[in-house]
Amino acid sequence: MTLPGSPFLAYRGQDLFLDDVRLRDLTQQHGTPLYVYSKRAMLAALAPYQKALQGRAHLVCYAVKANSNLAVLQTFAQAGCGFDIVSEGELARVLAAGGSASKVVFSGVGKTRSEMATALKAGVKCFNVESTAELEVLSQVASGLGQTAHISLRVNPDVDAGTHPYISTGLKGNKFGVAHEEALATYKRAAALPGIHVAGIDCHIGSQITEIAPYLDALDRVLDLVESIEAAGITVHHMDLGGGLGITYTDETPPGADELIAQLLAKIDARGHGQREILFEPGRSLVGNAGVLLTEVMFLKPGSQKNFCVVDAAMNDLMRPALYEAYMGIVNTQLRTDAPATWDVVGPVCESGDWLGRDRSLTVQAGDVLAVLSAGAYGMTMSSNYNTRGRAAELMVDGATVHVIRSRETVQDLIRHDHLLPN
Ligand SMILES: *Cc1c(COP(=O)(O)O)cnc(C)c1O
């Protein structure tokens, strides 16, 4: 039996396996809550991007914020990826994982001068600039260092990606990017500034997008701009079409990356832009369905209105349900035969928002290990130490081999940076 989202996650007999590893076995040695990722699933998710772009100048820049574990970054670096970063810290991770700065694009609305300087010295491929004010500061920082910053403007195409308001970024009311109407003037300003070299154009319209149409609409708007920018005598070398492709959490049916890219390339070619280097910045679609969060059932609390299944993972480990009311699949790692009941799966944190799943049909007993599915993206990276809970350990499986890629945090780790007042 295969579960939605990943062919690498399936029941063999009564037991849930990721690759060739029985998940329940892992928790005996490594404890819970426990993130487990499949290296093969990550590479399988990357393959359609690379295949669809074969034969043309391109770079797939994995969006580090989706899952920034060094072993994950190492996996993508070795597979030829570049990286989309949003902080100096993410740049340090990329370099520590063996990634190359020359394949890094630096996104984000609030880059500091220090971050700009660090990225310039490292030699990043491109800054995705999000405002005129940022452009002026970048020009000053680059000139001061005697360097040239290669830039693209993140343009806001004002299309609706049809996704949750918190993860939609391409509308006029969003904080992201330069408004379409202002883009040409801002490109002219960029071309005149010292320390700035215009390299490309960038557009990222949102996340968990499950249709091709918003991408095609945004691309048309981007190509219109490219044509007017080049008519003004400014060369646009590359086009960065962002990330945002959705995954299956429950019954979504997003297009494959190969299908999406084929349609985008067809439009690019039809409009005579086939020679340009193409960049993508996928995050979720490369890692989301490659990972699960394992959690042990501590107590069952059946009630007159609701049945609560209290597990040892909480909103601090996996924030998506609390933050976006996101649905994530939850299954038992060990199939039981008795009739299921309906449970709210909740964590131990002192917040009513601390739930992982509501009204879930599960056959479950205390001591069972549940798997929260599709937890490879925006799981560990959004985790916190709320309630003084150490972050979970992370494992990477590859076939039958298991690697610890992050140790569980201890309470000592958590209080290390606190300081008592003098007596
Ligand atoms: C978050 C982000 C991405 C990745 O988005 P996914 O939905 O995870 O693919 C790409 N580019 C930028 C600028 C981002 O902020």
The ligand as an SDF file (V2000), in Angstrom:
LIG
                    3D

 15 15  0  0  0  0  0  0  0  0999 V2000
   10.1750   30.3870   -0.2110 C   0  0  0  0  0  0  0  0  0  0  0  0
   10.7030   30.8200   -1.5050 C   0  0  0  0  0  0  0  0  0  0  0  0
   10.9250   29.8830   -2.5180 C   0  0  0  0  0  0  0  0  0  0  0  0
   10.5350   28.4360   -2.4020 C   0  0  0  0  0  0  0  0  0  0  0  0
    9.1620   28.2790   -2.3530 O   0  0  0  0  0  0  0  0  0  0  0  0
    8.5210   26.8000   -2.3730 P   0  0  0  0  0  0  0  0  0  0  0  0
    7.0730   27.0500   -2.2790 O   0  0  0  0  0  0  0  0  0  0  0  0
    9.0520   26.0860   -1.1860 O   0  0  0  0  0  0  0  0  0  0  0  0
    8.9370   26.1560   -3.6430 O   0  0  0  0  0  0  0  0  0  0  0  0
   11.5030   30.3310   -3.6920 C   0  0  0  0  0  0  0  0  0  0  0  0
   11.8420   31.6340   -3.8640 N   0  0  0  0  0  0  0  0  0  0  0  0
   11.6310   32.5610   -2.9080 C   0  0  0  0  0  0  0  0  0  0  0  0
   12.0190   33.9710   -3.1510 C   0  0  0  0  0  0  0  0  0  0  0  0
   11.0600   32.1940   -1.7010 C   0  0  0  0  0  0  0  0  0  0  0  0
   10.8330   33.1090   -0.7720 O   0  0  0  0  0  0  0  0  0  0  0  0
  1  2  1  0
  2  3  1  0
  2 14  2  0
  3  4  1  0
  3 10  2  0
  4  5  1  0
  5  6  1  0
  6  7  2  0
  6  8  1  0
  6  9  1  0
 10 11  1  0
 11 12  2  0
 12 13  1  0
 12 14  1  0
 14 15  1  0
M  END
$$$$
